[in-house]
Amino acid sequence: MFVLITYDVNTQDREGRKRLRRVAKQCVNYGVRVQNSVFECVADPAKITELKNILTKEIDPEKDSLRFYYLGKSKAKVEHIGAKDTIDVQDALIF
């Protein structure tokens, strides 16, 4: 399974900067950093679930955001955890 993981951690206080380091450290254990807060991971579903559980415990869902983009042969899926609204990329876009 190929998964793109992105995160946005609020670093306005010391605790936020600690959370950011912990999230990045965990992502490095499972994938390859392609941008500052973007990792590409190739792993089986159990490993991705394991990482998702670890990261969910590390973030503050009121301030921080995680996104998992499940990419592959079937329909792409986006999973969002934490702060910030999300859109359904499959829906019609109306301006």
C-alpha positions in Angstrom: 0.0 0.0 0.0 1.3 3.5 -0.9 0.3 6.2 1.5 1.2 9.9 1.5 1.2 11.3 5.1 1.0 15.0 5.7 0.8 16.9 9.0 0.4 20.4 10.3 1.4 20.9 13.9 0.8 24.2 15.6 4.3 25.3 16.9 3.3 28.6 18.6 4.3 27.2 22.0 7.0 24.9 23.3 4.6 21.9 23.6 3.7 22.3 19.9 7.4 22.2 18.9 7.8 19.0 20.9 4.8 17.5 19.2 6.2 18.4 15.8 9.5 16.7 16.6 7.7 13.6 17.9 5.4 13.3 14.8 8.4 13.8 12.4 10.4 11.2 14.3 7.6 8.6 14.0 7.1 9.3 10.3 10.8 8.8 9.6 10.5 5.3 11.1 7.8 4.4 8.5 8.5 6.3 5.4 10.7 8.7 3.4 10.5 12.5 3.9 9.8 14.2 0.6 9.0 17.7 2.0 9.2 19.1 5.5 5.8 17.7 6.6 5.2 15.2 3.9 6.2 11.5 3.9 5.8 8.7 1.4 5.2 5.3 3.0 5.0 1.9 1.4 3.7 -0.6 4.0 1.0 -3.1 4.6 -2.3 -2.0 6.1 -1.3 -3.2 9.6 1.8 -0.9 9.6 -0.2 2.1 8.4 -2.8 1.5 11.1 0.0 1.2 13.7 1.5 4.5 12.5 -1.9 6.2 12.4 -2.6 5.2 16.0 0.8 6.5 17.1 0.5 9.8 15.4 -3.1 10.3 16.6 -1.8 10.0 20.2 1.0 12.5 19.5 -1.0 15.4 18.1 -3.4 17.8 19.7 -6.5 17.3 17.6 -7.8 20.8 18.6 -4.6 22.5 17.1 -2.9 20.0 14.8 -3.9 18.1 11.6 -3.0 14.8 10.0 -3.9 13.6 6.5 -3.4 10.2 5.1 -3.7 9.9 1.3 -4.2 6.2 0.3 -3.0 5.9 -3.3 -3.0 3.0 -5.6 -4.9 1.1 -8.3 -8.3 1.5 -6.7 -10.0 4.8 -6.0 -7.9 7.2 -4.0 -9.0 7.9 -0.4 -8.2 10.8 2.0 -8.4 10.4 5.7 -8.3 13.5 7.9 -7.6 13.6 11.7 -7.6 16.7 13.9 -8.1 20.5 13.3 -9.1 22.2 10.1 -12.0 21.5 7.8 -11.6 19.1 5.0 -13.2 18.8 1.6 -14.3 15.7 -0.3 -12.0 15.7 -3.3 -14.5 13.5 -5.2 -17.4 16.0 -4.9 -18.1 18.8 -7.4 -16.2 22.0 -6.8 -18.5 25.1 -6.8 -17.1 28.6 -6.7 
